[in-house]
Amino acid sequence: MESALNPAAAVAAAAGGNGMITPRPNDASPMESSATATTSDDTKQNLEQVSNSIQKTLGIIHQLYLTVSSFNVASQLPLLQRLNYLVLELDNMTKLSEKCDIQVPMEVLNLIDDGKNPDEFTKDVLNSCIAKNQITKGKTDAFKGLRKHLLEELEQAFPDEVESYRETRTASAAESKRLAQAQSILPNGDVKVKPEI
């Protein structure tokens, strides 16, 4: 009977996690790792609380819809109780949301307002990135082809200078590689591994 009068409690019992995955830090000291983990856990907990509050609010709104759609004199008290639950839950959601710092692009909100799936925004962004990547790859390949063509032409006209250029370039590349390796060695002799993105 309690869950029938308190739809927020019924929805809270049925609500699960929000399915978010929190990335782990790759290259951090133990102090930084624990601080980051604590912040990450707090953020995840705050998001879960907001998500649960949203689920409760949706449950209350559904109960209100059912009550209003079959309204009679006897359902006036449950209607008032559910309206009070809704106000309390909206207030709770507002307080919980102040602890969360989430940036949502306006395009996503506009898509939701238009009744479209917000996943379309992600799909459009990915397609745009792929298109720009292809354009950049085409430019890079064109410059590589131009460089190769210029070296061939220069080698025919100035073979000694091109040979000297290639030797200098090889030595410079070896020096750059040696410096990069030297910078990635830690004071204890371990090699610093580049964090994966």
C-alpha positions in Angstrom: 0.0 0.0 0.0 2.9 2.3 0.8 4.3 2.0 -2.8 0.8 2.8 -4.2 0.7 6.1 -2.2 4.4 6.9 -2.8 5.3 6.3 -6.5 8.7 8.0 -5.9 9.6 5.1 -3.5 8.4 2.5 -6.0 10.4 4.0 -8.9 13.5 4.5 -6.7 13.4 0.8 -5.8 13.1 -0.2 -9.5 15.7 2.3 -10.8 19.1 0.9 -11.7 22.5 2.5 -12.6 22.9 4.8 -15.5 25.4 2.7 -17.4 28.2 5.3 -17.3 31.8 4.2 -17.6 34.3 6.3 -15.7 37.7 6.3 -17.4 40.7 5.4 -15.2 43.8 7.6 -15.1 46.7 6.1 -17.1 49.8 7.9 -15.9 49.3 9.4 -12.5 51.1 9.1 -9.1 49.4 7.2 -6.3 48.3 10.6 -4.7 46.9 11.9 -8.0 45.3 8.5 -8.6 43.5 8.5 -5.3 42.4 12.2 -5.7 41.2 11.5 -9.2 39.5 8.3 -8.2 37.7 10.2 -5.3 36.6 13.0 -7.6 35.6 10.5 -10.2 33.6 8.5 -7.7 31.9 11.6 -6.4 31.0 12.7 -9.9 29.7 9.3 -10.7 27.7 9.2 -7.4 26.3 12.7 -8.1 25.3 11.6 -11.6 23.6 8.5 -10.3 21.7 10.5 -7.8 20.5 12.9 -10.4 19.6 10.0 -12.7 17.6 8.3 -9.9 15.8 11.6 -9.2 14.9 11.9 -12.9 13.6 8.3 -12.8 11.5 9.1 -9.7 10.1 12.3 -11.3 9.2 10.3 -14.4 7.4 7.7 -12.3 5.5 10.4 -10.4 4.5 12.1 -13.6 3.2 8.8 -15.0 1.2 8.2 -11.7 -0.2 11.7 -12.1 -1.2 11.0 -15.7 -3.0 7.8 -14.6 -4.7 9.7 -11.7 -5.8 12.6 -13.9 -7.0 10.4 -16.8 -9.3 8.5 -14.5 -10.1 11.4 -12.1 -13.1 11.2 -9.7 -13.8 12.7 -6.3 -12.2 9.8 -4.5 -8.9 10.3 -6.3 -8.5 14.0 -5.2 -6.3 13.1 -2.2 -3.9 10.8 -4.1 -3.7 13.5 -6.8 -2.7 16.2 -4.2 -0.2 13.8 -2.6 1.4 13.0 -6.0 1.6 16.7 -6.8 3.3 17.3 -3.5 5.7 14.4 -4.3 6.4 15.9 -7.7 7.2 19.3 -6.2 9.5 17.8 -3.6 11.3 15.6 -6.1 11.8 18.5 -8.5 13.3 20.5 -5.6 15.5 17.6 -4.7 16.6 17.2 -8.4 17.5 20.9 -8.5 19.6 20.6 -5.4 21.4 17.5 -6.7 22.0 19.0 -10.1 23.9 21.9 -8.5 26.6 19.3 -7.5 27.0 18.2 -11.2 29.0 20.0 -13.7 28.0 18.6 -17.1 28.4 20.5 -20.4 25.6 19.6 -22.9 25.8 21.1 -26.4 22.9 23.3 -27.3 22.5 21.2 -30.5 21.6 18.2 -28.4 18.9 20.1 -26.4 17.5 21.5 -29.7 17.3 17.9 -31.1 15.5 16.8 -28.0 13.1 19.8 -28.2 12.4 18.9 -31.9 11.5 15.3 -30.8 14.6 13.8 -32.4 17.1 11.3 -31.0 20.1 13.0 -29.4 22.3 10.2 -30.8 21.9 11.9 -34.2 24.1 14.7 -32.8 26.9 12.2 -32.0 26.5 10.6 -35.4 26.7 13.9 -37.2 29.8 15.0 -35.2 31.5 11.6 -36.0 30.6 11.9 -39.7 32.0 15.5 -39.7 35.2 14.4 -38.1 35.6 11.5 -40.6 35.0 13.9 -43.5 37.6 16.4 -42.1 40.0 13.6 -41.5 39.7 12.4 -45.1 40.3 16.0 -46.3 43.4 16.3 -44.1 44.7 12.9 -45.2 44.3 13.9 -48.8 46.2 17.1 -48.2 49.0 15.2 -46.4 49.2 12.6 -49.2 49.4 15.4 -51.8 52.2 17.1 -49.9 54.1 13.8 -49.6 53.7 13.3 -53.4 54.9 16.8 -54.1 57.9 16.3 -51.8 58.8 13.0 -53.5 58.4 14.6 -56.9 60.6 17.6 -55.9 63.3 15.4 -54.5 63.4 13.3 -57.7 63.7 16.5 -59.8 66.3 18.0 -57.5 68.3 14.7 -57.5 68.5 14.9 -61.3 69.7 18.5 -61.2 71.8 18.5 -58.0 72.7 14.9 -57.0 75.4 15.9 -54.5 73.3 18.4 -52.6 70.4 15.9 -52.4 72.6 13.2 -51.1 74.0 15.6 -48.5 70.4 16.6 -47.6 69.4 13.0 -47.1 72.4 12.3 -44.8 71.6 15.4 -42.8 67.9 14.4 -42.5 68.8 10.9 -41.5 71.2 12.2 -38.8 68.6 14.7 -37.6 65.9 12.0 -37.4 68.2 9.7 -35.4 69.0 12.6 -33.0 65.3 13.4 -32.5 64.6 9.7 -31.8 67.4 9.5 -29.3 66.2 12.7 -27.5 62.6 11.4 -27.4 63.8 8.1 -25.8 66.0 10.0 -23.3 63.1 12.1 -22.3 60.9 9.1 -21.7 63.4 7.5 -19.3 62.4 8.2 -15.7 65.0 8.9 -13.0 64.7 5.3 -11.6 65.5 3.9 -15.0 62.0 2.9 -16.0 60.7 3.9 -19.4 57.7 6.3 -19.4 54.9 4.8 -21.4 52.7 7.1 -23.4 49.2 7.0 -22.1 46.6 5.6 -24.4 43.7 7.9 -25.2 
